[in-house]
Amino acid sequence: MLRNYLKTAWRNLWKNKVYSAINIFGFSIGMAGCLVILLFVFYEKSFDQFHRKNLYRLNEVQKFPGMVASQKVALSMFPMGPTLQHDFPEIRHFTRVNWSNKLELSFRDKRVYLPQVFFVDSNFLQMFDFRIIQGDRIQALQKPNSLILTRSSAKKIFGTEDAIGKTLVHYGDDTISVVVTGIMEDAPENSQLQFDGLLSFSTIYNQNPKLINNWSGNWLDTYLELAPGTDPKVLEKKFPGYLKKYMAGDNQSEMYELFLLPLQAVHAGASDIGLDYLNYQKFSKQDTKLFAIIALIVLVIACVNFMNLSTARSAERAKEVGVRKSIGADRWQLAFQFIGETVLLSFFALLLSFLWVALALPGINSLSQRHLDLVVRSHPSYLLLIILGTLVIGVLSGLYPAAYLSSFRPVKVLKGTMQGVRGKSLLRSFLVVAQFSSAIFLMVATIFVLLQLQFMLRRDPGFNRDQVVSINLDENTYKKYYLFKHQLQASSLVSGVTASQDLLGSHLDQSGIRFKGDGPLRHLVSTRLIVDPDYLKLYQIRLVEGRNFYNEPTANGKEYIINESLAQELLKDYPKANLHWLLGRNFGFDSTGTIVGIAKNFNFNSLHYPVETMFLVNQKDWGYNVVSAKINGGKTREALAFIQATWKSIFPEYPLELQFLDDHFKEIYRTDRQVCYIVGILAALAILISCLGLFGLASYSAEQRIKEIGIRRVMGASVRQIVGLLSAHFLQLVFWAILIACPLAILGIVRWFRDYAYHVPISWWVFASSGLAAILIAMLTISTQAIRAAVSNPVKNLRTE
């Protein structure tokens, strides 16, 4: 019997090639979209799953006086790890992680720069389950100056030579020799921690014992292993008392809150946490859920197509049902037959969807900057999940058509008195409205996401970043900064050079400062940017009061320029004073400096965040990390070549790292760009599938009314009138879809904009243009069939039986 059902299903699909092709193609597109998003979700959820212990990352909420808003940060203080373990038996182990970018190591005459090396406590590999190839994971980091290299780093330095026991030298402020004590596998791609080597933390604090009790700075990440059965929420409630115990002065403990985040949740659950430097490929779980929901909508639209076309063509199956019932087939047998056809169609669509996924994956990988692969090869168990999912989709899609078709009464069908064939047009209309509502919703969302992305990239941040090249300095190269600056300025290819401790667009550090007005001394915290005197000039940051820095030795560290946000904060205690009143007031790390200027607010951070309080100081003794050079835009290639040659002449042994500041800001908004493109692709798929369904329904409608069209043509109706007749009903449905989609889109967009401190306005033209586009797309889809029916020979149509 099963064989007979399959044979009958195949014959029916082959008989109706056009509609079968529409169904299979639409199904396959919907499945392909779901499969790609499923691969993305699998990849995101796989982050750090290979670690087996009960690990958490310690995070802070900082509520400093003088800041516009509190902030969550991934950093913590050096003594927190050991003191937490000592005070709370629930904490079994801790390890701290600090990082060194572009670490220089020399072996004999070979000099190598490792992109990122972690300083970690000795039990790092007892907590984290990274794979060790050589060495003892317990003992390898016990001694100071111990180094574990990844397989790639060891090969980069030693080639095929055995690395264990070899001594490497690092040249910086101090010359340090380190010994290779272990080799480990490279960190997996789905690890938030990406590194090229591990150095024992005792290498640092043995040289600086004051770090052990330093509660004044946040400069590392702390990870905790909790005992089995520990409730992290209960443990967090004990942290306020812990902070009061160790941070008693000046109500310091009240400025902080501590909270825990499970290691497996850090990658996707830390979107609102700043200074999160070690979270590789950080991506919000909310965006992942958004992708999954939209992909599901696309799949549902594909399923709706099948239901629509199946019920619309029910008249052609009515006699088949009548004959089968008259010879003894019951309703359940018929329903099983129709569901079998849907399942067969679904598996054809699945095979075709694998082809679409294989073709799309290279582009998706480039867009997402991930290495997604068909899980059927890397995870065979997922293949079973996909097959079961396809079976469920096929059954669910076929349930209603099967129930509807199998309900026909054989006597009425065979006598030709069947009245229920067209009785379900209301449901089909509802499904078409649902399809186009979803498609229009996604169209509106895509436009707003694109507008927001363009807004963030093009909005005037309050400083000029055009043709600005940033060049990284380290602990060695910054010592010759002024020589480098002087030689760059000597060329007409470079119009300005300055330096700073941090790069604009990054999450800048905060510092405690003191302000003395006419009242008591005030302590507060503000964002800090250490710059050289030409900084405001190069970036064209406008002063609303006062002057720029003096380029004099006596001004070093004594002159401060604050932004308007900080100025308003300082004026809270002096409501009658104005901005000019602040000039010359005592201000600074020790309040011995003075405010010499007030800068207009500029967005030194991402537009996700409001402008915070900020001060700039010319403190050259602290060193600079970034050089900013403004180049001649008409001779970009020559200017870059000149910078490279100048660098090589001054720093022949150090690699040059530069990028345009515009590219840096594009990287800041990388996630926003990925969301924009992926939502846009899914929206396009939704529109395509909806149009396929509309095409099928329009084609069937034209076939059903072919004699009516013939009579109207004979009576003198024009082609335009016939097209209008066939199109009116479908366009009415699209119009209703617009009315439903627009309010829902407004609610969704308003909620999405909550993640941005600055966003584009919700403009009416977006909804109008999306609705108009939907109408035009529907018109083009319907017209192809309507015109074909209208221009056909009416005599031939009327003769057709």
MIRO-266692 format. One line per 4 residues: for each residue y negated, x negated, z negated of C-alpha. Coordinates in steps of 0.02 Angstrom, whole numbers, padded with zeros to 5 digits. Layout:
N
Y/X/Z  ...
This chain:
801
00000/00000/00000  -00119/-00142/-00045  -00086/-00220/00124  -00127/-00054/00208
-00289/-00040/00109  -00342/-00216/00160  -00298/-00183/00342  -00397/-00020/00342
-00545/-00104/00256  -00545/-00244/00384  -00538/-00120/00529  -00683/-00020/00458
-00790/-00175/00434  -00750/-00235/00611  -00786/-00064/00685  -00961/-00060/00612
-01010/-00239/00653  -01199/-00219/00639  -01197/-00136/00470  -01061/-00252/00406
-01163/-00402/00463  -01319/-00333/00377  -01221/-00305/00216  -01134/-00473/00218
-01292/-00569/00264  -01395/-00479/00131  -01259/-00500/00001  -01240/-00685/00043
-01427/-00717/00028  -01432/-00631/-00141  -01279/-00725/-00200  -01347/-00891/-00137
-01508/-00866/-00234  -01408/-00824/-00390  -01292/-00973/-00366  -01437/-01096/-00350
-01521/-01027/-00506  -01352/-01028/-00593  -01334/-01213/-00552  -01508/-01244/-00621
-01468/-01147/-00781  -01303/-01241/-00803  -01396/-01406/-00783  -01532/-01359/-00907
-01408/-01296/-01036  -01302/-01453/-01020  -01438/-01563/-01095  -01374/-01661/-01247
-01215/-01557/-01260  -01109/-01715/-01265  -01174/-01756/-01440  -01051/-01683/-01565
-01142/-01704/-01731  -01261/-01581/-01815  -01423/-01666/-01759  -01602/-01605/-01775
-01770/-01679/-01728  -01909/-01680/-01858  -02074/-01609/-01795  -02246/-01585/-01870
-02378/-01450/-01865  -02546/-01536/-01890  -02691/-01434/-01959  -02830/-01561/-01969
-03007/-01512/-02021  -03123/-01525/-01873  -02995/-01479/-01740  -03012/-01319/-01638
-02830/-01268/-01667  -02675/-01329/-01755  -02550/-01423/-01648  -02364/-01454/-01646
-02311/-01634/-01614  -02145/-01722/-01595  -02204/-01873/-01693  -02176/-01912/-01876
-02214/-02048/-02003  -02113/-02205/-02032  -02062/-02170/-02214  -02007/-01991/-02183
-01830/-02031/-02127  -01773/-02129/-02281  -01868/-02022/-02407  -01798/-01860/-02335
-01621/-01928/-02345  -01652/-01986/-02525  -01726/-01820/-02583  -01612/-01697/-02494
-01422/-01712/-02503  -01413/-01592/-02355  -01472/-01736/-02245  -01326/-01854/-02215
-01410/-01981/-02101  -01573/-02017/-02013  -01629/-02127/-01871  -01802/-02165/-01804
-01849/-02201/-01625  -02001/-02293/-01560  -02021/-02348/-01380  -02088/-02494/-01283
-02131/-02467/-01100  -02108/-02606/-00973  -02033/-02727/-01100  -02033/-02905/-01034
-01876/-03007/-01066  -01836/-03182/-01003  -01668/-03266/-00981  -01676/-03447/-00930
-01793/-03446/-00779  -01770/-03260/-00744  -01900/-03133/-00802  -01858/-02948/-00804
-01958/-02794/-00852  -01858/-02652/-00927  -01947/-02483/-00899  -01911/-02416/-01075
-01829/-02493/-01228  -01806/-02401/-01393  -01828/-02476/-01565  -01699/-02383/-01672
-01621/-02389/-01844  -01450/-02470/-01860  -01355/-02304/-01869  -01426/-02236/-01705
-01257/-02248/-01618  -01168/-02173/-01768  -01272/-02016/-01746  -01285/-02008/-01557
-01127/-02010/-01451  -01184/-02125/-01312  -01037/-02223/-01244  -01016/-02407/-01294
-00929/-02525/-01171  -00938/-02687/-01271  -00983/-02720/-01451  -00965/-02626/-01615
-01069/-02466/-01622  -01082/-02480/-01812  -01126/-02665/-01827  -01217/-02701/-01664
-01392/-02654/-01729  -01374/-02706/-01911  -01467/-02870/-01898  -01648/-02898/-01844
-01675/-02953/-01665  -01515/-02868/-01605  -01514/-02792/-01432  -01395/-02672/-01345
-01417/-02660/-01157  -01364/-02522/-01040  -01241/-02567/-00903  -01380/-02565/-00770
-01497/-02673/-00875  -01360/-02800/-00911  -01320/-02813/-00726  -01506/-02829/-00686
-01525/-02976/-00805  -01357/-03064/-00803  -01271/-03007/-00644  -01083/-03027/-00668
-01103/-03149/-00813  -01046/-03091/-00985  -01202/-03037/-01082  -01132/-03030/-01260
-01207/-03164/-01371  -01340/-03215/-01245  -01519/-03243/-01307  -01670/-03164/-01222
-01853/-03203/-01256  -01996/-03080/-01261  -02173/-03148/-01240  -02310/-03040/-01316
-02426/-03055/-01463  -02280/-03145/-01544  -02137/-03232/-01458  -01975/-03147/-01510
-01798/-03200/-01470  -01664/-03064/-01466  -01476/-03076/-01454  -01370/-02959/-01348
-01244/-02879/-01466  -01178/-02738/-01358  -01168/-02655/-01187  -01169/-02467/-01165
-01157/-02345/-01022  -01321/-02286/-00947  -01388/-02130/-01030  -01325/-01975/-00937
-01452/-01881/-00832  -01435/-01731/-00946  -01495/-01829/-01098  -01672/-01804/-01161
-01667/-01986/-01220  -01677/-02105/-01072  -01682/-02291/-01107  -01634/-02461/-01039
-01594/-02543/-01204  -01594/-02525/-01394  -01678/-02648/-01513  -01648/-02648/-01700
-01795/-02570/-01793  -01785/-02706/-01926  -01856/-02822/-01792  -02023/-02730/-01818
-02033/-02694/-02003  -01966/-02862/-02059  -02122/-02934/-01979  -02234/-02799/-02054
-02167/-02741/-02224  -02320/-02629/-02251  -02245/-02505/-02127  -02113/-02452/-02255
-02239/-02355/-02360  -02367/-02313/-02226  -02400/-02125/-02232  -02558/-02131/-02127
-02491/-02133/-01950  -02374/-02035/-01836  -02301/-02151/-01707  -02113/-02122/-01692
-01980/-01987/-01676  -01862/-01951/-01821  -01690/-01875/-01801  -01586/-01805/-01945
-01401/-01768/-01962  -01374/-01617/-02075  -01217/-01588/-02176  -01100/-01452/-02109
-01152/-01279/-02165  -01333/-01326/-02197  -01459/-01190/-02155  -01608/-01280/-02075
-01725/-01136/-02119  -01683/-01151/-02304  -01709/-01338/-02294  -01879/-01315/-02209
-01939/-01211/-02357  -01920/-01365/-02468  -02030/-01475/-02358  -02200/-01421/-02430
-02150/-01486/-02602  -02085/-01645/-02522  -02253/-01674/-02435  -02349/-01647/-02597
-02240/-01776/-02682  -02274/-01915/-02557  -02446/-01867/-02487  -02550/-01828/-02640
-02723/-01894/-02593  -02866/-01788/-02524  -02755/-01634/-02502  -02671/-01729/-02362
-02507/-01634/-02378  -02595/-01470/-02336  -02637/-01539/-02164  -02453/-01548/-02115
-02302/-01436/-02098  -02129/-01500/-02053  -02000/-01406/-01953  -01832/-01444/-01875
-01774/-01417/-01697  -01589/-01429/-01651  -01559/-01577/-01536  -01480/-01465/-01402
-01635/-01353/-01407  -01765/-01492/-01391  -01759/-01509/-01202  -01797/-01326/-01165
-01871/-01267/-01330  -02017/-01388/-01352  -02139/-01323/-01221  -02272/-01295/-01354
-02246/-01464/-01438  -02363/-01606/-01390  -02343/-01795/-01395  -02164/-01764/-01340
-02144/-01930/-01251  -01954/-01945/-01252  -01907/-01773/-01185  -01843/-01816/-01011
-01869/-01679/-00879  -01940/-01563/-01012  -01934/-01384/-00949  -01974/-01222/-01037
-01828/-01106/-01073  -01946/-00961/-01037  -01965/-01022/-00857  -01776/-01040/-00844
-01756/-00860/-00903  -01888/-00806/-00778  -01790/-00886/-00636  -01629/-00803/-00694
-01711/-00631/-00705  -01789/-00646/-00532  -01624/-00708/-00457  -01536/-00559/-00536
-01667/-00443/-00459  -01634/-00519/-00288  -01447/-00492/-00311  -01474/-00312/-00368
-01580/-00281/-00212  -01434/-00344/-00107  -01315/-00227/-00198  -01434/-00082/-00171
-01430/-00119/00016  -01244/-00093/00018  -01253/00071/-00079  -01391/00136/00033
-01302/00098/00195  -01134/00159/00130  -01198/00329/00075  -01311/00345/00228
-01161/00324/00343  -01055/00444/00241  -01050/00570/00383  -00947/00450/00487
-00822/00430/00346  -00815/00615/00303  -00679/00661/00428  -00578/00508/00374
-00586/00572/00195  -00538/00747/00249  -00386/00688/00348  -00327/00573/00207
-00344/00711/00076  -00256/00838/00187  -00102/00727/00199  -00092/00700/00012
-00212/00559/-00037  -00293/00590/-00205  -00472/00547/-00253  -00426/00388/-00348
-00333/00316/-00199  -00483/00347/-00087  -00602/00273/-00216  -00491/00120/-00228
-00495/00105/-00039  -00685/00109/-00031  -00706/-00011/-00178  -00582/-00127/-00092
-00694/-00131/00061  -00842/-00178/-00049  -00744/-00315/-00136  -00685/-00385/00030
-00863/-00384/00094  -00920/-00470/-00066  -00798/-00614/-00044  -00851/-00636/00137
-01029/-00645/00071  -00976/-00770/-00062  -00903/-00888/00068  -01062/-00876/00171
-01169/-00901/00015  -01082/-01068/-00017  -01141/-01123/00154  -01322/-01071/00115
-01314/-01162/-00052  -01246/-01320/00027  -01387/-01317/00155  -01522/-01279/00026
-01470/-01400/-00112  -01555/-01557/-00042  -01721/-01466/-00035  -01694/-01385/-00206
-01652/-01554/-00282  -01809/-01630/-00208  -01914/-01486/-00274  -01838/-01481/-00448
-01817/-01671/-00463  -01639/-01643/-00523  -01467/-01680/-00454  -01387/-01509/-00442
-01215/-01498/-00366  -01094/-01358/-00323  -01007/-01328/-00489  -00844/-01288/-00401
-00824/-01476/-00375  -00891/-01545/-00539  -00836/-01400/-00651  -00684/-01310/-00577
-00685/-01188/-00723  -00850/-01119/-00657  -00762/-01070/-00496  -00662/-00941/-00593
-00825/-00875/-00667  -00902/-00860/-00493  -00747/-00771/-00424  -00745/-00650/-00570
-00932/-00621/-00548  -00908/-00584/-00364  -00768/-00463/-00405  -00879/-00373/-00532
-01024/-00366/-00408  -00910/-00295/-00274  -00838/-00163/-00391  -01008/-00112/-00461
-01086/-00103/-00288  -00944/00004/-00225  -00928/00121/-00373  -01059/00248/-00320
-01015/00251/-00133  -00830/00266/-00180  -00862/00408/-00303  -00975/00496/-00178
-00865/00478/-00024  -00704/00522/-00115  -00781/00684/-00179  -00789/00767/-00006
-00690/00930/00008  -00568/00916/00154  -00580/01099/00210  -00768/01093/00230
-00765/00923/00310  -00634/00967/00441  -00719/01134/00481  -00885/01043/00505
-00971/01141/00367  -01001/00989/00256  -01172/01006/00177  -01169/00865/00052
-01180/00724/00178  -01369/00722/00174  -01383/00781/-00005  -01402/00605/-00073
-01555/00556/00028  -01660/00573/-00129  -01559/00437/-00214  -01571/00326/-00060
-01759/00349/-00061  -01765/00302/-00244  -01665/00143/-00210  -01779/00095/-00066
-01929/00119/-00181  -01844/00012/-00314  -01809/-00124/-00186  -01985/-00134/-00120
-02061/-00117/-00294  -01965/-00273/-00345  -02014/-00365/-00187  -02199/-00320/-00204
-02196/-00367/-00388  -02128/-00538/-00342  -02254/-00555/-00201  -02399/-00522/-00320
-02325/-00641/-00449  -02305/-00778/-00319  -02486/-00763/-00263  -02551/-00772/-00442
-02439/-00920/-00484  -02503/-01010/-00328  -02684/-00966/-00368  -02664/-01030/-00546
-02587/-01192/-00485  -02728/-01220/-00361  -02854/-01174/-00495  -02786/-01306/-00612
-02782/-01440/-00478  -02955/-01401/-00407  -03055/-01341/-00557  -03197/-01456/-00604
-03134/-01537/-00765  -03307/-01602/-00810  -03276/-01776/-00742  -03253/-01849/-00568
-03078/-01912/-00530  -03096/-01929/-00341  -03035/-02097/-00274  -03002/-02161/-00451
-02853/-02278/-00467  -02775/-02307/-00639  -02695/-02475/-00676  -02585/-02502/-00828
-02615/-02646/-00947  -02498/-02713/-01081  -02511/-02825/-01233  -02525/-02978/-01121
-02630/-02922/-00972  -02767/-02833/-01072  -02827/-03003/-01136  -02895/-03043/-00962
-02967/-02871/-00928  -03148/-02930/-00913  -03100/-03065/-00787  -03004/-02934/-00687
-03152/-02814/-00696  -03276/-02947/-00641  -03173/-02994/-00487  -03145/-02812/-00437
-03331/-02773/-00450  -03371/-02919/-00336  -03306/-02822/-00185  -03390/-02679/-00096
-03219/-02597/-00085  -03232/-02554/-00271  -03384/-02456/-00332  -03346/-02460/-00517
-03223/-02522/-00649  -03196/-02467/-00828  -03057/-02463/-00956  -02990/-02354/-01096
-02851/-02348/-01223  -02778/-02189/-01147  -02774/-02102/-00978  -02864/-01937/-00952
-02743/-01793/-00933  -02626/-01866/-01063  -02614/-01800/-01240  -02739/-01915/-01326
-02721/-01979/-01503  -02818/-01913/-01653  -02907/-02013/-01786  -02982/-01979/-01955
-03172/-01997/-01957  -03317/-01977/-02078  -03482/-01893/-02049  -03639/-01906/-02157
-03776/-01780/-02125  -03902/-01725/-02257  -03763/-01665/-02371  -03602/-01737/-02441
-03490/-01853/-02342  -03370/-01752/-02234  -03194/-01804/-02184  -03118/-01732/-02026
-02999/-01773/-01883  -03040/-01776/-01698  -02967/-01833/-01533  -03011/-02015/-01500
-03041/-02110/-01339  -03082/-02295/-01346  -03179/-02346/-01190  -03287/-02484/-01120
-03474/-02452/-01092  -03455/-02407/-00907  -03334/-02264/-00939  -03456/-02118/-00931
-03541/-02192/-00779  -03381/-02211/-00677  -03314/-02038/-00721  -03487/-01958/-00706
-03471/-01875/-00876  -03638/-01792/-00911  -03735/-01817/-01072  -03826/-01666/-01141
-03913/-01769/-01275  -03940/-01953/-01312  -03889/-02105/-01213  -03739/-02205/-01154
-03667/-02356/-01247  -03762/-02519/-01251  -03667/-02661/-01172  -03704/-02780/-01316
-03590/-02871/-01440  -03680/-02792/-01589  -03639/-02617/-01523  -03451/-02647/-01527
-03370/-02510/-01631  -03538/-02450/-01701  -03590/-02325/-01568  -03508/-02156/-01542
-03524/-02021/-01411  -03456/-01851/-01460  -03421/-01697/-01355  -03502/-01527/-01377
-03350/-01457/-01469  -03361/-01591/-01603  -03550/-01572/-01610  -03532/-01386/-01647
-03405/-01426/-01782  -03523/-01551/-01865  -03666/-01425/-01859  -03570/-01289/-01953
-03646/-01345/-02118  -03820/-01356/-02041  -03853/-01190/-01951  -04037/-01228/-01921
-04007/-01397/-01841  -03985/-01428/-01654  -03888/-01555/-01552  -04031/-01680/-01553
-04026/-01682/-01743  -03854/-01764/-01736  -03916/-01919/-01647  -03925/-02069/-01761
-03819/-01988/-01898  -03688/-02094/-01987  -03520/-02066/-01907  -03358/-02159/-01875
-03199/-02226/-01949  -03296/-02288/-02100  -03458/-02191/-02067  -03553/-02353/-02035
-03578/-02315/-01851  -03698/-02189/-01775  -03695/-02050/-01647  -03792/-02107/-01495
-03748/-01969/-01370  -03672/-01797/-01347  -03566/-01769/-01191  -03542/-01604/-01105
-03368/-01536/-01138  -03238/-01595/-01012  -03053/-01554/-00998  -02973/-01718/-01048
-02807/-01627/-01069  -02707/-01500/-00968  -02787/-01331/-00936  -02647/-01257/-01040
-02752/-01308/-01191  -02933/-01276/-01242  -03058/-01420/-01254  -03031/-01501/-01424
-03157/-01597/-01527  -03172/-01774/-01462  -03267/-01936/-01485  -03280/-02093/-01378
-03310/-02264/-01451  -03338/-02435/-01374  -03215/-02535/-01479  -03159/-02677/-01365
-03075/-02774/-01506  -02936/-02643/-01509  -02889/-02678/-01329  -02867/-02566/-01178
-02711/-02493/-01098  -02781/-02423/-00936  -02904/-02490/-00806  -02993/-02360/-00698
-03060/-02421/-00531  -03161/-02310/-00413  -03126/-02365/-00235  -03211/-02341/-00067
-03134/-02181/00000  -03164/-02232/00181  -03062/-02391/00159  -02923/-02338/00043
-02789/-02451/00115  -02901/-02604/00113  -02959/-02565/-00066  -02780/-02549/-00131
-02731/-02712/-00045  -02881/-02797/-00125  -02834/-02733/-00299  -02655/-02795/-00275
-02714/-02966/-00218  -02837/-02981/-00363  -02703/-02932/-00488  -02580/-03057/-00416
-02709/-03197/-00426  -02744/-03163/-00612  -02573/-03101/-00670  -02448/-03182/-00551
-02301/-03153/-00669  -02334/-02971/-00710  -02297/-02822/-00596  -02439/-02707/-00546
-02425/-02523/-00595  -02556/-02411/-00518  -02576/-02232/-00463  -02716/-02116/-00410
-02780/-02011/-00552  -02759/-01856/-00443  -02573/-01895/-00431  -02566/-01911/-00620
-02638/-01736/-00639  -02516/-01669/-00510  -02376/-01739/-00617  -02450/-01653/-00770
-02435/-01488/-00678  -02264/-01530/-00605  -02176/-01390/-00699  -02309/-01264/-00645
-02285/-01319/-00465  -02095/-01301/-00478  -02114/-01126/-00550  -02233/-01081/-00409
-02118/-01138/-00270  -01956/-01068/-00343  -02034/-00898/-00381  -02104/-00898/-00204
-01934/-00936/-00127  -01850/-00799/-00228  -01988/-00676/-00181  -01963/-00718/00003
-01775/-00686/-00017  -01811/-00519/-00101  -01924/-00466/00043  -01798/-00525/00173
-01655/-00428/00093  -01763/-00273/00072  -01810/-00281/00256  -01627/-00298/00304
-01589/-00138/00210  -01738/-00050/00285  -01683/-00109/00458  -01510/-00037/00431
-01575/00129/00366  -01702/00144/00508  -01566/00105/00634  -01451/00236/00561
-01592/00364/00550  -01631/00337/00735  -01448/00361/00779  -01435/00522/00678
-01591/00595/00760  -01555/00536/00936  -01540/00713/01008  -01698/00769/00917
-01789/00621/00993  -01721/00666/01165  -01783/00846/01150  -01955/00789/01089
-01968/00666/01234  -01923/00804/01359  -02055/00917/01279  -02187/00782/01309
-02194/00682/01148  -02261/00506/01173  -02177/00346/01115  -02315/00326/00984
-02279/00500/00914  -02092/00466/00906  -02120/00300/00816  -02236/00385/00694
-02107/00522/00662  -01969/00398/00622  -02081/00282/00521  -02176/00409/00414
-02040/00435/00283  -02005/00250/00256  -02189/00205/00247  -02212/00341/00117
-02076/00257/00013  -02162/00087/00029  -02325/00168/-00028  -02240/00234/-00185
-02166/00062/-00213  -02342/-00012/-00211  -02402/00114/-00341  -02257/00069/-00456
-02260/-00119/-00431  -02446/-00152/-00460  -02458/-00091/-00642  -02298/-00184/-00685
-02366/-00341/-00602  -02528/-00329/-00704  -02428/-00321/-00866  -02321/-00469/-00815
-02467/-00576/-00758  -02570/-00541/-00915  -02423/-00594/-01022  -02394/-00751/-00917
-02577/-00802/-00930  -02561/-00813/-01119  -02489/-00989/-01095  -02653/-01049/-01017
-02819/-01079/-01103  -02901/-01062/-00931  -02839/-00953/-00790  -02893/-00865/-00632
-02960/-00685/-00645  -02843/-00541/-00606  -02920/-00495/-00438  -02894/-00330/-00348
-02877/-00413/-00178  -02711/-00491/-00228  -02634/-00319/-00254  -02718/-00250/-00098
-02659/-00394/00011  -02481/-00386/-00060  -02473/-00199/-00029  -02542/-00218/00147
-02418/-00358/00182  -02275/-00248/00121  -02332/-00105/00235  -02347/-00221/00386
-02177/-00299/00353  -02099/-00126/00336  -02187/-00067/00494  -02122/-00214/00594
-01947/-00188/00526  -01943/-00001/00562  -02035/-00011/00728  -01901/-00118/00810
-01778/00024/00792  -01903/00167/00814  -01971/00098/00978  -01795/00066/01042
-01749/00248/01008  -01914/00315/01078  -01901/00224/01245  -01718/00267/01275
-01673/00388/01415  -01687/00566/01342  -01569/00639/01474  -01433/00517/01425
-01460/00553/01240  -01448/00741/01265  -01286/00724/01365  -01204/00619/01228
-01072/00713/01128
